[in-house]
């Protein structure tokens, strides 16, 4: 399930192009803040090492590596990892 970074509403579009906007808040969708590779902990704030530096991460950009962040998939991966961690250290 895709969600707009700004208003958190569900985006039902299959793919997002450069000039697409959120139908709810009119915020640009093709932005770093909506990308699966966006990571505050990285030096370039991007996990994709070949991506060009983007100054305004909340504005539309032409990055070829953009992939819309699927928050639900990320959440389920985190839950699965936490479950494995708990199973590893549970008391017998």
Buried (B, 14 or more C-beta within 10 A) or exposed (E): EBBBBBBEBEBEEEEBEEEBBBBEEEBBBBBBBBBBBBBEEEEBBBBBEEBEEBEEBBEBBEBEBBEBBBBEEEEEEEEEEEEEEEEEEEEE
